[in-house]
Amino acid sequence: MPIEQAEKARTFRALHERSQAFVIPNPWDAGSARILAALGYEALATTSAGAAFVLGRRDGGMGRADALANARAIVEATDLPVAADLENGFGDAPGDAAETIRLAAEAGLVGGSIEDATGRPDDPIYGFEHAVERVAAAVEAARALPFPFTLTARAEGFLHGRADLDDIVRRLQAFETAGADVLYAPALPSLEAIRTVCASVGKPVNVLAARPGLPLSVADLEAAGVRRISLGSQFALAALGGFVRAAREVKEQGTFGFAADALPFGEASGYMR
């Protein structure tokens, strides 16, 4: 019998309350979700980039309906709690963020993130007050649900040329005051910056790991105060990397050595239903 959404929500919230960090990997479809569940991960989160790549689009190229369809497929693939990358809530207004949270819950999700990135290259980050209003609206929508939906608020400055740690901390502190359950600033540039963020807020901090040029382990991040570690599009990119290397070998060398490292067919089938 499938596990009820409320039970998944409580399980997911409890993961954030432990003293040790947990890793939440990011599947890009139902099949990758089933593999991650079989490997023993405790919860899953969608990846906007990975989901977009499945559709042949760039990151940011999906609308809300496509993003939630991808999330629903991942929710239905396992009994694990699933949170979603909900980008900026698919609209500028606070009400857009709130509606996205309501629809995310209808899709079976027990958590989701709202970011302060506009999606516009000429003006990539929402102004401070507007960003806080959007998080507050998302929190209000989450609190109205009949289960503890875990709302993550994201400060995206380091991803969009706004490398101002003081501003990131100010925003995360305001998001915490607005009621966010988890705080997240992707692409923090150093372990010291991660420590600063973790020490500056009282809610659990999520950090994006497996970033080139910043080789930090789970133990490193846990010691810095991180409570949740996500991988963003890195697993999807790793899978695409293997695919491209194999395709190039065949096209450019006329050999098939890639097959030696491929997942055995029987193992792959064993992960599926």
Residue, then its C-alpha position, 0 to 999 in steps of 0.5 A: m500500500p502506498i505511504e500516505q502523503a502526510e506520513k511522507a511529510r512528517t518523515f521528510r521534516a524529521l530528516h531535517e531535525r537530526s543532528q547529522a546531515f543527510v543527502i537528498p539526491n536529484p532524479w530527473d525521471a521515474g527511472s532514476a528515482r527508482i534507482l536512487a530509492a533502491l540504493g538506499y537514499e531517504a528522500l528525493a528532490t527534483t532537478s529543474a535542469g535535469a527535467a528540462f534536459v529530458l524534454g530537450r530544453r535548457d534549464g528554466g525552459m519548463g513551465r509549471a505544468d511540465a515541472l509538476a508533471n515531472a515531479r508527479a512521475i517521480v512521486e509515483a515512482t517510489d514511496l520516498p518523500v519528494a520535494a521539488d525545485l519549483e524555480n521562482g514559483f513560475g511567476d513574479a507575483p507573491g500569489d504565483a508562488a503561493e499557487t505553485i505551492r498549492l499545486a505542488a501539494e496536489a502533485g504529491l510533493v511534501g516540500g519545495s523551493i522558491e527562489d529569488a531569481t527572476g529568470r530575466p538576464d537583464d534583472p536576474i534577482y528580485g528586489f529584497e522586499h519583493a523577494v521576502e513577500r514572495v517567500a511569505a506568500a509561499v509559506e502561508a500557502a504551505r501552512a494552509l495545507p493539512f500536512p507539514f509541507t517543508l518550504t525551502a527559500r533560495a537566495e540565488g545571487f551567486l548563480h547570477g553574478r551577485a556575489d555578495l555574501d552579506d546580501i545573501v545572508r540578509r535575504l536568508q535571515a529575512f526568509e527565515t523570519a518569513g517562515a521558511d523551513v529550510l534556507y538555501a544559497p546555491a553556489l556558495p564559493s567556499l567552505e568559509a562562506i558555507r560556515t558563515v551562512c550556517a552560523s547566521v541562521g537558525k533553520p536548516v541549511n541546504v548546500l549544493a554539493a559535487r561542484p567542480g572546483l569545490p571538492l567537499s565531502v559530506a563530512d566537511l559539509e556536516a562539520a560546517g553546519v549543513r543539514r541537507i546536501s543536494l546535488g542539483s543537476q550533477f547526477a543528470l550531468a554525470a549520466l549525460g557525460g557517460f552517454v556522450r563519451a560512449a557516443r563519441e567513442v563509437k562515432e570517432q573511434g569506431t569502437f565499443g569499449f564503453a560497454a564495459d562500464a555500462l550498467p548491466f541490463g539485468e541490474a537496470s531492469g531489476y530497479m524498475r517495476 
